[in-house]
Amino acid sequence: MDSDRANSVAKTFGFSQDELKLLLVAVRQMRRTFAQARKTDASLDAYARLYDALFEKLRDMAGPLPEAVEDIIE
């Protein structure tokens, strides 16, 4: 998604770029939480996949991120 479209989508939902970055960090943390737990409990896999998909959607909405932020969220 190009930067202008990403900004437009974010604004449509009422998010600033900073808020999107915060959401990305929060979802990244949940993905990390589920990564360990799903190794021992397969029933959590569906929830983990939802967080993975949400992360990708938010990542796409955020558009290009500074390298420092990119390194943190991956």
CHARMM-style PDB file with segment names, atoms N, HN, CA, C and O in Angstrom:
ATOM      1  N   MET     1       0.861  -1.169   0.000  1.00  0.00      PROA
ATOM      2  CA  MET     1       0.000   0.000   0.000  1.00  0.00      PROA
ATOM      3  C   MET     1       0.902   1.225   0.000  1.00  0.00      PROA
ATOM      4  O   MET     1       1.854   1.301   0.776  1.00  0.00      PROA
ATOM      5  N   ASP     2       0.601   2.187  -0.873  1.00  0.00      PROA
ATOM      6  HN  ASP     2      -0.173   2.125  -1.504  1.00  0.00      PROA
ATOM      7  CA  ASP     2       1.448   3.375  -0.907  1.00  0.00      PROA
ATOM      8  C   ASP     2       1.158   4.260   0.300  1.00  0.00      PROA
ATOM      9  O   ASP     2       0.130   4.117   0.962  1.00  0.00      PROA
ATOM     10  N   SER     3       2.071   5.163   0.568  1.00  0.00      PROA
ATOM     11  HN  SER     3       2.906   5.279   0.030  1.00  0.00      PROA
ATOM     12  CA  SER     3       2.021   5.992   1.776  1.00  0.00      PROA
ATOM     13  C   SER     3       0.760   6.845   1.851  1.00  0.00      PROA
ATOM     14  O   SER     3       0.159   6.956   2.920  1.00  0.00      PROA
ATOM     15  N   ASP     4       0.344   7.453   0.732  1.00  0.00      PROA
ATOM     16  HN  ASP     4       0.833   7.363  -0.136  1.00  0.00      PROA
ATOM     17  CA  ASP     4      -0.853   8.297   0.735  1.00  0.00      PROA
ATOM     18  C   ASP     4      -2.098   7.482   1.049  1.00  0.00      PROA
ATOM     19  O   ASP     4      -2.954   7.909   1.824  1.00  0.00      PROA
ATOM     20  N   ARG     5      -2.190   6.308   0.440  1.00  0.00      PROA
ATOM     21  HN  ARG     5      -1.494   5.961  -0.190  1.00  0.00      PROA
ATOM     22  CA  ARG     5      -3.347   5.447   0.688  1.00  0.00      PROA
ATOM     23  C   ARG     5      -3.334   4.953   2.131  1.00  0.00      PROA
ATOM     24  O   ARG     5      -4.385   4.897   2.770  1.00  0.00      PROA
ATOM     25  N   ALA     6      -2.171   4.596   2.652  1.00  0.00      PROA
ATOM     26  HN  ALA     6      -1.317   4.641   2.133  1.00  0.00      PROA
ATOM     27  CA  ALA     6      -2.056   4.137   4.035  1.00  0.00      PROA
ATOM     28  C   ALA     6      -2.528   5.230   4.991  1.00  0.00      PROA
ATOM     29  O   ALA     6      -3.263   4.950   5.939  1.00  0.00      PROA
ATOM     30  N   ASN     7      -2.114   6.459   4.750  1.00  0.00      PROA
ATOM     31  HN  ASN     7      -1.517   6.686   3.981  1.00  0.00      PROA
ATOM     32  CA  ASN     7      -2.539   7.575   5.596  1.00  0.00      PROA
ATOM     33  C   ASN     7      -4.044   7.777   5.510  1.00  0.00      PROA
ATOM     34  O   ASN     7      -4.699   8.053   6.515  1.00  0.00      PROA
ATOM     35  N   SER     8      -4.592   7.638   4.306  1.00  0.00      PROA
ATOM     36  HN  SER     8      -4.060   7.414   3.489  1.00  0.00      PROA
ATOM     37  CA  SER     8      -6.024   7.803   4.106  1.00  0.00      PROA
ATOM     38  C   SER     8      -6.805   6.732   4.855  1.00  0.00      PROA
ATOM     39  O   SER     8      -7.806   7.032   5.506  1.00  0.00      PROA
ATOM     40  N   VAL     9      -6.351   5.485   4.765  1.00  0.00      PROA
ATOM     41  HN  VAL     9      -5.538   5.242   4.237  1.00  0.00      PROA
ATOM     42  CA  VAL     9      -7.026   4.396   5.467  1.00  0.00      PROA
ATOM     43  C   VAL     9      -6.953   4.619   6.972  1.00  0.00      PROA
ATOM     44  O   VAL     9      -7.952   4.460   7.673  1.00  0.00      PROA
ATOM     45  N   ALA    10      -5.786   4.982   7.467  1.00  0.00      PROA
ATOM     46  HN  ALA    10      -4.974   5.111   6.898  1.00  0.00      PROA
ATOM     47  CA  ALA    10      -5.621   5.226   8.905  1.00  0.00      PROA
ATOM     48  C   ALA    10      -6.540   6.345   9.374  1.00  0.00      PROA
ATOM     49  O   ALA    10      -7.176   6.229  10.421  1.00  0.00      PROA
ATOM     50  N   LYS    11      -6.612   7.417   8.612  1.00  0.00      PROA
ATOM     51  HN  LYS    11      -6.095   7.511   7.761  1.00  0.00      PROA
ATOM     52  CA  LYS    11      -7.466   8.547   8.993  1.00  0.00      PROA
ATOM     53  C   LYS    11      -8.942   8.178   8.928  1.00  0.00      PROA
ATOM     54  O   LYS    11      -9.740   8.666   9.728  1.00  0.00      PROA
ATOM     55  N   THR    12      -9.313   7.315   7.976  1.00  0.00      PROA
ATOM     56  HN  THR    12      -8.664   6.918   7.327  1.00  0.00      PROA
ATOM     57  CA  THR    12     -10.696   6.861   7.877  1.00  0.00      PROA
ATOM     58  C   THR    12     -11.147   6.214   9.174  1.00  0.00      PROA
ATOM     59  O   THR    12     -12.287   6.384   9.608  1.00  0.00      PROA
ATOM     60  N   PHE    13     -10.237   5.470   9.786  1.00  0.00      PROA
ATOM     61  HN  PHE    13      -9.312   5.331   9.434  1.00  0.00      PROA
ATOM     62  CA  PHE    13     -10.566   4.789  11.036  1.00  0.00      PROA
ATOM     63  C   PHE    13     -10.216   5.627  12.261  1.00  0.00      PROA
ATOM     64  O   PHE    13     -10.377   5.164  13.391  1.00  0.00      PROA
ATOM     65  N   GLY    14      -9.743   6.848  12.053  1.00  0.00      PROA
ATOM     66  HN  GLY    14      -9.612   7.224  11.135  1.00  0.00      PROA
ATOM     67  CA  GLY    14      -9.480   7.763  13.148  1.00  0.00      PROA
ATOM     68  C   GLY    14      -8.147   7.567  13.845  1.00  0.00      PROA
ATOM     69  O   GLY    14      -7.973   8.018  14.977  1.00  0.00      PROA
ATOM     70  N   PHE    15      -7.192   6.898  13.187  1.00  0.00      PROA
ATOM     71  HN  PHE    15      -7.333   6.531  12.267  1.00  0.00      PROA
ATOM     72  CA  PHE    15      -5.881   6.665  13.778  1.00  0.00      PROA
ATOM     73  C   PHE    15      -4.844   7.639  13.227  1.00  0.00      PROA
ATOM     74  O   PHE    15      -4.809   7.920  12.029  1.00  0.00      PROA
ATOM     75  N   SER    16      -4.013   8.139  14.112  1.00  0.00      PROA
ATOM     76  HN  SER    16      -4.041   7.911  15.085  1.00  0.00      PROA
ATOM     77  CA  SER    16      -2.850   8.898  13.655  1.00  0.00      PROA
ATOM     78  C   SER    16      -1.738   7.892  13.367  1.00  0.00      PROA
ATOM     79  O   SER    16      -1.843   6.725  13.747  1.00  0.00      PROA
ATOM     80  N   GLN    17      -0.698   8.328  12.713  1.00  0.00      PROA
ATOM     81  HN  GLN    17      -0.613   9.275  12.405  1.00  0.00      PROA
ATOM     82  CA  GLN    17       0.439   7.432  12.439  1.00  0.00      PROA
ATOM     83  C   GLN    17       1.060   6.944  13.746  1.00  0.00      PROA
ATOM     84  O   GLN    17       1.456   5.782  13.844  1.00  0.00      PROA
ATOM     85  N   ASP    18       1.148   7.809  14.741  1.00  0.00      PROA
ATOM     86  HN  ASP    18       0.826   8.752  14.661  1.00  0.00      PROA
ATOM     87  CA  ASP    18       1.701   7.389  16.035  1.00  0.00      PROA
ATOM     88  C   ASP    18       0.825   6.331  16.700  1.00  0.00      PROA
ATOM     89  O   ASP    18       1.339   5.384  17.297  1.00  0.00      PROA
ATOM     90  N   GLU    19      -0.489   6.488  16.599  1.00  0.00      PROA
ATOM     91  HN  GLU    19      -0.906   7.257  16.115  1.00  0.00      PROA
ATOM     92  CA  GLU    19      -1.388   5.489  17.178  1.00  0.00      PROA
ATOM     93  C   GLU    19      -1.244   4.143  16.475  1.00  0.00      PROA
ATOM     94  O   GLU    19      -1.275   3.094  17.119  1.00  0.00      PROA
ATOM     95  N   LEU    20      -1.088   4.175  15.160  1.00  0.00      PROA
ATOM     96  HN  LEU    20      -1.063   5.027  14.637  1.00  0.00      PROA
ATOM     97  CA  LEU    20      -0.865   2.931  14.424  1.00  0.00      PROA
ATOM     98  C   LEU    20       0.421   2.245  14.879  1.00  0.00      PROA
ATOM     99  O   LEU    20       0.462   1.024  15.027  1.00  0.00      PROA
ATOM    100  N   LYS    21       1.450   3.023  15.094  1.00  0.00      PROA
ATOM    101  HN  LYS    21       1.417   4.015  14.973  1.00  0.00      PROA
ATOM    102  CA  LYS    21       2.717   2.453  15.560  1.00  0.00      PROA
ATOM    103  C   LYS    21       2.546   1.811  16.933  1.00  0.00      PROA
ATOM    104  O   LYS    21       3.087   0.737  17.193  1.00  0.00      PROA
ATOM    105  N   LEU    22       1.794   2.471  17.808  1.00  0.00      PROA
ATOM    106  HN  LEU    22       1.355   3.344  17.597  1.00  0.00      PROA
ATOM    107  CA  LEU    22       1.538   1.905  19.133  1.00  0.00      PROA
ATOM    108  C   LEU    22       0.736   0.609  19.029  1.00  0.00      PROA
ATOM    109  O   LEU    22       1.014  -0.352  19.746  1.00  0.00      PROA
ATOM    110  N   LEU    23      -0.252   0.581  18.146  1.00  0.00      PROA
ATOM    111  HN  LEU    23      -0.478   1.362  17.564  1.00  0.00      PROA
ATOM    112  CA  LEU    23      -1.019  -0.643  17.934  1.00  0.00      PROA
ATOM    113  C   LEU    23      -0.131  -1.772  17.409  1.00  0.00      PROA
ATOM    114  O   LEU    23      -0.264  -2.923  17.823  1.00  0.00      PROA
ATOM    115  N   LEU    24       0.765  -1.430  16.503  1.00  0.00      PROA
ATOM    116  HN  LEU    24       0.872  -0.494  16.167  1.00  0.00      PROA
ATOM    117  CA  LEU    24       1.694  -2.436  15.980  1.00  0.00      PROA
ATOM    118  C   LEU    24       2.540  -3.032  17.096  1.00  0.00      PROA
ATOM    119  O   LEU    24       2.739  -4.246  17.149  1.00  0.00      PROA
ATOM    120  N   VAL    25       3.027  -2.195  17.971  1.00  0.00      PROA
ATOM    121  HN  VAL    25       2.865  -1.210  17.928  1.00  0.00      PROA
ATOM    122  CA  VAL    25       3.853  -2.676  19.088  1.00  0.00      PROA
ATOM    123  C   VAL    25       3.024  -3.572  20.013  1.00  0.00      PROA
ATOM    124  O   VAL    25       3.501  -4.614  20.462  1.00  0.00      PROA
ATOM    125  N   ALA    26       1.787  -3.167  20.296  1.00  0.00      PROA
ATOM    126  HN  ALA    26       1.399  -2.321  19.931  1.00  0.00      PROA
ATOM    127  CA  ALA    26       0.924  -3.961  21.165  1.00  0.00      PROA
ATOM    128  C   ALA    26       0.603  -5.323  20.547  1.00  0.00      PROA
ATOM    129  O   ALA    26       0.652  -6.347  21.230  1.00  0.00      PROA
ATOM    130  N   VAL    27       0.281  -5.330  19.273  1.00  0.00      PROA
ATOM    131  HN  VAL    27       0.242  -4.499  18.718  1.00  0.00      PROA
ATOM    132  CA  VAL    27      -0.037  -6.588  18.597  1.00  0.00      PROA
ATOM    133  C   VAL    27       1.222  -7.446  18.485  1.00  0.00      PROA
ATOM    134  O   VAL    27       1.149  -8.668  18.621  1.00  0.00      PROA
ATOM    135  N   ARG    28       2.356  -6.830  18.244  1.00  0.00      PROA
ATOM    136  HN  ARG    28       2.415  -5.838  18.134  1.00  0.00      PROA
ATOM    137  CA  ARG    28       3.612  -7.579  18.205  1.00  0.00      PROA
ATOM    138  C   ARG    28       3.845  -8.294  19.531  1.00  0.00      PROA
ATOM    139  O   ARG    28       4.273  -9.448  19.551  1.00  0.00      PROA
ATOM    140  N   GLN    29       3.565  -7.611  20.632  1.00  0.00      PROA
ATOM    141  HN  GLN    29       3.218  -6.674  20.615  1.00  0.00      PROA
ATOM    142  CA  GLN    29       3.740  -8.229  21.949  1.00  0.00      PROA
ATOM    143  C   GLN    29       2.809  -9.421  22.121  1.00  0.00      PROA
ATOM    144  O   GLN    29       3.216 -10.451  22.658  1.00  0.00      PROA
ATOM    145  N   MET    30       1.575  -9.293  21.673  1.00  0.00      PROA
ATOM    146  HN  MET    30       1.244  -8.456  21.237  1.00  0.00      PROA
ATOM    147  CA  MET    30       0.637 -10.421  21.760  1.00  0.00      PROA
ATOM    148  C   MET    30       1.116 -11.579  20.888  1.00  0.00      PROA
ATOM    149  O   MET    30       0.997 -12.738  21.286  1.00  0.00      PROA
ATOM    150  N   ARG    31       1.649 -11.287  19.717  1.00  0.00      PROA
ATOM    151  HN  ARG    31       1.745 -10.346  19.393  1.00  0.00      PROA
ATOM    152  CA  ARG    31       2.184 -12.348  18.854  1.00  0.00      PROA
ATOM    153  C   ARG    31       3.311 -13.083  19.558  1.00  0.00      PROA
ATOM    154  O   ARG    31       3.405 -14.308  19.471  1.00  0.00      PROA
ATOM    155  N   ARG    32       4.159 -12.356  20.248  1.00  0.00      PROA
ATOM    156  HN  ARG    32       4.083 -11.361  20.320  1.00  0.00      PROA
ATOM    157  CA  ARG    32       5.254 -12.985  20.995  1.00  0.00      PROA
ATOM    158  C   ARG    32       4.709 -13.842  22.127  1.00  0.00      PROA
ATOM    159  O   ARG    32       5.223 -14.931  22.383  1.00  0.00      PROA
ATOM    160  N   THR    33       3.677 -13.363  22.803  1.00  0.00      PROA
ATOM    161  HN  THR    33       3.260 -12.479  22.595  1.00  0.00      PROA
ATOM    162  CA  THR    33       3.056 -14.119  23.885  1.00  0.00      PROA
ATOM    163  C   THR    33       2.495 -15.436  23.354  1.00  0.00      PROA
ATOM    164  O   THR    33       2.704 -16.488  23.958  1.00  0.00      PROA
ATOM    165  N   PHE    34       1.788 -15.383  22.235  1.00  0.00      PROA
ATOM    166  HN  PHE    34       1.618 -14.528  21.744  1.00  0.00      PROA
ATOM    167  CA  PHE    34       1.201 -16.586  21.669  1.00  0.00      PROA
ATOM    168  C   PHE    34       2.253 -17.501  21.044  1.00  0.00      PROA
ATOM    169  O   PHE    34       2.046 -18.713  20.990  1.00  0.00      PROA
ATOM    170  N   ALA    35       3.350 -16.967  20.582  1.00  0.00      PROA
ATOM    171  HN  ALA    35       3.518 -15.982  20.626  1.00  0.00      PROA
ATOM    172  CA  ALA    35       4.376 -17.788  19.938  1.00  0.00      PROA
ATOM    173  C   ALA    35       4.873 -18.882  20.875  1.00  0.00      PROA
ATOM    174  O   ALA    35       5.022 -20.032  20.463  1.00  0.00      PROA
ATOM    175  N   GLN    36       5.125 -18.536  22.111  1.00  0.00      PROA
ATOM    176  HN  GLN    36       5.003 -17.602  22.445  1.00  0.00      PROA
ATOM    177  CA  GLN    36       5.603 -19.529  23.076  1.00  0.00      PROA
ATOM    178  C   GLN    36       4.470 -20.467  23.493  1.00  0.00      PROA
ATOM    179  O   GLN    36       4.652 -21.683  23.552  1.00  0.00      PROA
ATOM    180  N   ALA    37       3.310 -19.895  23.779  1.00  0.00      PROA
ATOM    181  HN  ALA    37       3.162 -18.908  23.731  1.00  0.00      PROA
ATOM    182  CA  ALA    37       2.188 -20.698  24.270  1.00  0.00      PROA
ATOM    183  C   ALA    37       1.669 -21.677  23.219  1.00  0.00      PROA
ATOM    184  O   ALA    37       1.261 -22.784  23.571  1.00  0.00      PROA
ATOM    185  N   ARG    38       1.673 -21.303  21.955  1.00  0.00      PROA
ATOM    186  HN  ARG    38       2.005 -20.404  21.670  1.00  0.00      PROA
ATOM    187  CA  ARG    38       1.124 -22.179  20.920  1.00  0.00      PROA
ATOM    188  C   ARG    38       1.998 -23.405  20.694  1.00  0.00      PROA
ATOM    189  O   ARG    38       1.545 -24.387  20.105  1.00  0.00      PROA
ATOM    190  N   LYS    39       3.241 -23.359  21.152  1.00  0.00      PROA
ATOM    191  HN  LYS    39       3.608 -22.561  21.630  1.00  0.00      PROA
ATOM    192  CA  LYS    39       4.116 -24.531  21.036  1.00  0.00      PROA
ATOM    193  C   LYS    39       3.644 -25.680  21.921  1.00  0.00      PROA
ATOM    194  O   LYS    39       3.878 -26.847  21.608  1.00  0.00      PROA
ATOM    195  N   THR    40       2.982 -25.350  23.021  1.00  0.00      PROA
ATOM    196  HN  THR    40       2.792 -24.402  23.276  1.00  0.00      PROA
ATOM    197  CA  THR    40       2.536 -26.378  23.959  1.00  0.00      PROA
ATOM    198  C   THR    40       1.023 -26.567  23.976  1.00  0.00      PROA
ATOM    199  O   THR    40       0.534 -27.546  24.539  1.00  0.00      PROA
ATOM    200  N   ASP    41       0.274 -25.647  23.371  1.00  0.00      PROA
ATOM    201  HN  ASP    41       0.671 -24.851  22.914  1.00  0.00      PROA
ATOM    202  CA  ASP    41      -1.192 -25.740  23.377  1.00  0.00      PROA
ATOM    203  C   ASP    41      -1.726 -25.390  21.992  1.00  0.00      PROA
ATOM    204  O   ASP    41      -1.870 -24.217  21.646  1.00  0.00      PROA
ATOM    205  N   ALA    42      -2.012 -26.411  21.216  1.00  0.00      PROA
ATOM    206  HN  ALA    42      -1.895 -27.364  21.497  1.00  0.00      PROA
ATOM    207  CA  ALA    42      -2.469 -26.211  19.833  1.00  0.00      PROA
ATOM    208  C   ALA    42      -3.798 -25.463  19.752  1.00  0.00      PROA
ATOM    209  O   ALA    42      -4.112 -24.882  18.714  1.00  0.00      PROA
ATOM    210  N   SER    43      -4.579 -25.468  20.821  1.00  0.00      PROA
ATOM    211  HN  SER    43      -4.324 -25.940  21.665  1.00  0.00      PROA
ATOM    212  CA  SER    43      -5.863 -24.768  20.788  1.00  0.00      PROA
ATOM    213  C   SER    43      -5.695 -23.256  20.667  1.00  0.00      PROA
ATOM    214  O   SER    43      -6.638 -22.557  20.297  1.00  0.00      PROA
ATOM    215  N   LEU    44      -4.515 -22.753  20.973  1.00  0.00      PROA
ATOM    216  HN  LEU    44      -3.750 -23.321  21.274  1.00  0.00      PROA
ATOM    217  CA  LEU    44      -4.251 -21.314  20.871  1.00  0.00      PROA
ATOM    218  C   LEU    44      -3.861 -20.879  19.465  1.00  0.00      PROA
ATOM    219  O   LEU    44      -3.753 -19.684  19.192  1.00  0.00      PROA
ATOM    220  N   ASP    45      -3.652 -21.832  18.582  1.00  0.00      PROA
ATOM    221  HN  ASP    45      -3.740 -22.803  18.804  1.00  0.00      PROA
ATOM    222  CA  ASP    45      -3.185 -21.519  17.240  1.00  0.00      PROA
ATOM    223  C   ASP    45      -4.142 -20.594  16.484  1.00  0.00      PROA
ATOM    224  O   ASP    45      -3.698 -19.694  15.771  1.00  0.00      PROA
ATOM    225  N   ALA    46      -5.432 -20.808  16.632  1.00  0.00      PROA
ATOM    226  HN  ALA    46      -5.792 -21.539  17.211  1.00  0.00      PROA
ATOM    227  CA  ALA    46      -6.410 -19.955  15.934  1.00  0.00      PROA
ATOM    228  C   ALA    46      -6.299 -18.499  16.396  1.00  0.00      PROA
ATOM    229  O   ALA    46      -6.362 -17.583  15.576  1.00  0.00      PROA
ATOM    230  N   TYR    47      -6.136 -18.287  17.692  1.00  0.00      PROA
ATOM    231  HN  TYR    47      -6.084 -19.031  18.358  1.00  0.00      PROA
ATOM    232  CA  TYR    47      -5.974 -16.928  18.212  1.00  0.00      PROA
ATOM    233  C   TYR    47      -4.662 -16.310  17.728  1.00  0.00      PROA
ATOM    234  O   TYR    47      -4.607 -15.134  17.368  1.00  0.00      PROA
ATOM    235  N   ALA    48      -3.628 -17.111  17.728  1.00  0.00      PROA
ATOM    236  HN  ALA    48      -3.672 -18.066  18.020  1.00  0.00      PROA
ATOM    237  CA  ALA    48      -2.333 -16.623  17.271  1.00  0.00      PROA
ATOM    238  C   ALA    48      -2.401 -16.206  15.806  1.00  0.00      PROA
ATOM    239  O   ALA    48      -1.830 -15.185  15.425  1.00  0.00      PROA
ATOM    240  N   ARG    49      -3.090 -16.981  14.993  1.00  0.00      PROA
ATOM    241  HN  ARG    49      -3.554 -17.811  15.303  1.00  0.00      PROA
ATOM    242  CA  ARG    49      -3.233 -16.622  13.567  1.00  0.00      PROA
ATOM    243  C   ARG    49      -4.010 -15.324  13.402  1.00  0.00      PROA
ATOM    244  O   ARG    49      -3.708 -14.533  12.508  1.00  0.00      PROA
ATOM    245  N   LEU    50      -5.011 -15.094  14.256  1.00  0.00      PROA
ATOM    246  HN  LEU    50      -5.257 -15.737  14.981  1.00  0.00      PROA
ATOM    247  CA  LEU    50      -5.754 -13.825  14.204  1.00  0.00      PROA
ATOM    248  C   LEU    50      -4.836 -12.643  14.501  1.00  0.00      PROA
ATOM    249  O   LEU    50      -4.903 -11.617  13.823  1.00  0.00      PROA
ATOM    250  N   TYR    51      -3.985 -12.783  15.505  1.00  0.00      PROA
ATOM    251  HN  TYR    51      -3.931 -13.616  16.056  1.00  0.00      PROA
ATOM    252  CA  TYR    51      -3.031 -11.716  15.816  1.00  0.00      PROA
ATOM    253  C   TYR    51      -2.024 -11.523  14.695  1.00  0.00      PROA
ATOM    254  O   TYR    51      -1.635 -10.392  14.402  1.00  0.00      PROA
ATOM    255  N   ASP    52      -1.597 -12.610  14.065  1.00  0.00      PROA
ATOM    256  HN  ASP    52      -1.913 -13.528  14.303  1.00  0.00      PROA
ATOM    257  CA  ASP    52      -0.680 -12.503  12.929  1.00  0.00      PROA
ATOM    258  C   ASP    52      -1.330 -11.715  11.787  1.00  0.00      PROA
ATOM    259  O   ASP    52      -0.705 -10.837  11.192  1.00  0.00      PROA
ATOM    260  N   ALA    53      -2.585 -12.040  11.492  1.00  0.00      PROA
ATOM    261  HN  ALA    53      -3.093 -12.753  11.975  1.00  0.00      PROA
ATOM    262  CA  ALA    53      -3.305 -11.344  10.415  1.00  0.00      PROA
ATOM    263  C   ALA    53      -3.534  -9.874  10.770  1.00  0.00      PROA
ATOM    264  O   ALA    53      -3.385  -8.994   9.922  1.00  0.00      PROA
ATOM    265  N   LEU    54      -3.895  -9.615  12.024  1.00  0.00      PROA
ATOM    266  HN  LEU    54      -4.016 -10.329  12.713  1.00  0.00      PROA
ATOM    267  CA  LEU    54      -4.098  -8.230  12.459  1.00  0.00      PROA
ATOM    268  C   LEU    54      -2.806  -7.434  12.347  1.00  0.00      PROA
ATOM    269  O   LEU    54      -2.812  -6.286  11.904  1.00  0.00      PROA
ATOM    270  N   PHE    55      -1.706  -8.045  12.749  1.00  0.00      PROA
ATOM    271  HN  PHE    55      -1.702  -8.978  13.109  1.00  0.00      PROA
ATOM    272  CA  PHE    55      -0.414  -7.375  12.649  1.00  0.00      PROA
ATOM    273  C   PHE    55      -0.122  -6.983  11.196  1.00  0.00      PROA
ATOM    274  O   PHE    55       0.305  -5.860  10.926  1.00  0.00      PROA
ATOM    275  N   GLU    56      -0.350  -7.901  10.276  1.00  0.00      PROA
ATOM    276  HN  GLU    56      -0.696  -8.813  10.495  1.00  0.00      PROA
ATOM    277  CA  GLU    56      -0.079  -7.612   8.862  1.00  0.00      PROA
ATOM    278  C   GLU    56      -0.980  -6.495   8.336  1.00  0.00      PROA
ATOM    279  O   GLU    56      -0.523  -5.652   7.563  1.00  0.00      PROA
ATOM    280  N   LYS    57      -2.237  -6.473   8.736  1.00  0.00      PROA
ATOM    281  HN  LYS    57      -2.609  -7.158   9.364  1.00  0.00      PROA
ATOM    282  CA  LYS    57      -3.142  -5.401   8.304  1.00  0.00      PROA
ATOM    283  C   LYS    57      -2.686  -4.047   8.849  1.00  0.00      PROA
ATOM    284  O   LYS    57      -2.631  -3.059   8.116  1.00  0.00      PROA
ATOM    285  N   LEU    58      -2.359  -4.015  10.144  1.00  0.00      PROA
ATOM    286  HN  LEU    58      -2.403  -4.817  10.740  1.00  0.00      PROA
ATOM    287  CA  LEU    58      -1.903  -2.757  10.737  1.00  0.00      PROA
ATOM    288  C   LEU    58      -0.588  -2.315  10.116  1.00  0.00      PROA
ATOM    289  O   LEU    58      -0.375  -1.127   9.873  1.00  0.00      PROA
ATOM    290  N   ARG    59       0.289  -3.270   9.863  1.00  0.00      PROA
ATOM    291  HN  ARG    59       0.116  -4.235  10.061  1.00  0.00      PROA
ATOM    292  CA  ARG    59       1.588  -2.964   9.249  1.00  0.00      PROA
ATOM    293  C   ARG    59       1.383  -2.326   7.882  1.00  0.00      PROA
ATOM    294  O   ARG    59       2.071  -1.372   7.519  1.00  0.00      PROA
ATOM    295  N   ASP    60       0.426  -2.866   7.127  1.00  0.00      PROA
ATOM    296  HN  ASP    60      -0.132  -3.641   7.422  1.00  0.00      PROA
ATOM    297  CA  ASP    60       0.110  -2.329   5.808  1.00  0.00      PROA
ATOM    298  C   ASP    60      -0.489  -0.930   5.908  1.00  0.00      PROA
ATOM    299  O   ASP    60      -0.168  -0.055   5.104  1.00  0.00      PROA
ATOM    300  N   MET    61      -1.362  -0.718   6.901  1.00  0.00      PROA
ATOM    301  HN  MET    61      -1.622  -1.429   7.555  1.00  0.00      PROA
ATOM    302  CA  MET    61      -1.977   0.599   7.092  1.00  0.00      PROA
ATOM    303  C   MET    61      -0.956   1.651   7.518  1.00  0.00      PROA
ATOM    304  O   MET    61      -1.082   2.825   7.170  1.00  0.00      PROA
ATOM    305  N   ALA    62       0.043   1.229   8.264  1.00  0.00      PROA
ATOM    306  HN  ALA    62       0.146   0.275   8.547  1.00  0.00      PROA
ATOM    307  CA  ALA    62       1.033   2.186   8.775  1.00  0.00      PROA
ATOM    308  C   ALA    62       1.912   2.742   7.667  1.00  0.00      PROA
ATOM    309  O   ALA    62       2.473   3.828   7.809  1.00  0.00      PROA
ATOM    310  N   GLY    63       2.038   2.013   6.567  1.00  0.00      PROA
ATOM    311  HN  GLY    63       1.582   1.130   6.452  1.00  0.00      PROA
ATOM    312  CA  GLY    63       2.884   2.484   5.469  1.00  0.00      PROA
ATOM    313  C   GLY    63       4.348   2.401   5.847  1.00  0.00      PROA
ATOM    314  O   GLY    63       4.710   1.702   6.794  1.00  0.00      PROA
ATOM    315  N   PRO    64       5.195   3.113   5.112  1.00  0.00      PROA
ATOM    316  CA  PRO    64       6.637   3.054   5.381  1.00  0.00      PROA
ATOM    317  C   PRO    64       6.966   3.544   6.792  1.00  0.00      PROA
ATOM    318  O   PRO    64       6.483   4.587   7.233  1.00  0.00      PROA
ATOM    319  N   LEU    65       7.778   2.787   7.470  1.00  0.00      PROA
ATOM    320  HN  LEU    65       8.170   1.940   7.112  1.00  0.00      PROA
ATOM    321  CA  LEU    65       8.192   3.151   8.825  1.00  0.00      PROA
ATOM    322  C   LEU    65       9.683   3.437   8.846  1.00  0.00      PROA
ATOM    323  O   LEU    65      10.435   2.878   8.047  1.00  0.00      PROA
ATOM    324  N   PRO    66      10.113   4.300   9.748  1.00  0.00      PROA
ATOM    325  CA  PRO    66      11.559   4.535   9.882  1.00  0.00      PROA
ATOM    326  C   PRO    66      12.246   3.224  10.249  1.00  0.00      PROA
ATOM    327  O   PRO    66      11.655   2.372  10.912  1.00  0.00      PROA
ATOM    328  N   GLU    67      13.491   3.068   9.817  1.00  0.00      PROA
ATOM    329  HN  GLU    67      13.970   3.760   9.279  1.00  0.00      PROA
ATOM    330  CA  GLU    67      14.250   1.841  10.082  1.00  0.00      PROA
ATOM    331  C   GLU    67      14.267   1.472  11.554  1.00  0.00      PROA
ATOM    332  O   GLU    67      14.133   0.298  11.899  1.00  0.00      PROA
ATOM    333  N   ALA    68      14.429   2.453  12.422  1.00  0.00      PROA
ATOM    334  HN  ALA    68      14.538   3.407  12.142  1.00  0.00      PROA
ATOM    335  CA  ALA    68      14.480   2.183  13.849  1.00  0.00      PROA
ATOM    336  C   ALA    68      13.189   1.543  14.337  1.00  0.00      PROA
ATOM    337  O   ALA    68      13.229   0.643  15.176  1.00  0.00      PROA
ATOM    338  N   VAL    69      12.054   1.984  13.832  1.00  0.00      PROA
ATOM    339  HN  VAL    69      12.021   2.715  13.151  1.00  0.00      PROA
ATOM    340  CA  VAL    69      10.772   1.413  14.212  1.00  0.00      PROA
ATOM    341  C   VAL    69      10.601   0.039  13.566  1.00  0.00      PROA
ATOM    342  O   VAL    69      10.116  -0.897  14.202  1.00  0.00      PROA
ATOM    343  N   GLU    70      10.994  -0.073  12.324  1.00  0.00      PROA
ATOM    344  HN  GLU    70      11.388   0.687  11.807  1.00  0.00      PROA
ATOM    345  CA  GLU    70      10.894  -1.344  11.599  1.00  0.00      PROA
ATOM    346  C   GLU    70      11.638  -2.449  12.335  1.00  0.00      PROA
ATOM    347  O   GLU    70      11.137  -3.566  12.459  1.00  0.00      PROA
ATOM    348  N   ASP    71      12.833  -2.136  12.822  1.00  0.00      PROA
ATOM    349  HN  ASP    71      13.240  -1.228  12.722  1.00  0.00      PROA
ATOM    350  CA  ASP    71      13.635  -3.116  13.554  1.00  0.00      PROA
ATOM    351  C   ASP    71      12.971  -3.542  14.858  1.00  0.00      PROA
ATOM    352  O   ASP    71      13.083  -4.696  15.271  1.00  0.00      PROA
ATOM    353  N   ILE    72      12.286  -2.614  15.498  1.00  0.00      PROA
ATOM    354  HN  ILE    72      12.195  -1.676  15.162  1.00  0.00      PROA
ATOM    355  CA  ILE    72      11.654  -2.899  16.779  1.00  0.00      PROA
ATOM    356  C   ILE    72      10.436  -3.811  16.612  1.00  0.00      PROA
ATOM    357  O   ILE    72      10.237  -4.715  17.423  1.00  0.00      PROA
ATOM    358  N   ILE    73       9.625  -3.595  15.586  1.00  0.00      PROA
ATOM    359  HN  ILE    73       9.787  -2.860  14.927  1.00  0.00      PROA
ATOM    360  CA  ILE    73       8.388  -4.340  15.478  1.00  0.00      PROA
ATOM    361  C   ILE    73       8.549  -5.713  14.848  1.00  0.00      PROA
ATOM    362  O   ILE    73       7.656  -6.550  14.981  1.00  0.00      PROA
ATOM    363  N   GLU    74       9.634  -5.963  14.181  1.00  0.00      PROA
ATOM    364  HN  GLU    74      10.359  -5.283  14.073  1.00  0.00      PROA
ATOM    365  CA  GLU    74       9.807  -7.291  13.554  1.00  0.00      PROA
ATOM    366  C   GLU    74      10.325  -8.313  14.480  1.00  0.00      PROA
ATOM    367  OT1 GLU    74      10.516  -9.463  14.086  1.00  0.00      PROA
TER     368      GLU     74
END
